[in-house]
Amino acid sequence: MTDRLAPLAQTDPTIHALIRREVERQEHGLELIASENF
C-alpha cells in the first residue's frame, strides 16, 4: 500500500507523525463511552 502522506512526511515530519499516530489510534483502538441512562 502506498503512503498517501509521504509528501507531508517530507514537508512537515511532525504533523505527519501526529496524523499517522491518530490514524493508528482510530483503526486499532476501542473507545467506550459511558451511557448516562441507568
Buried (B, 14 or more C-beta within 10 A) or exposed (E): EEEEBEEBBEEEEEEBEEBBEEEEEEEEEEEEEEEEEE
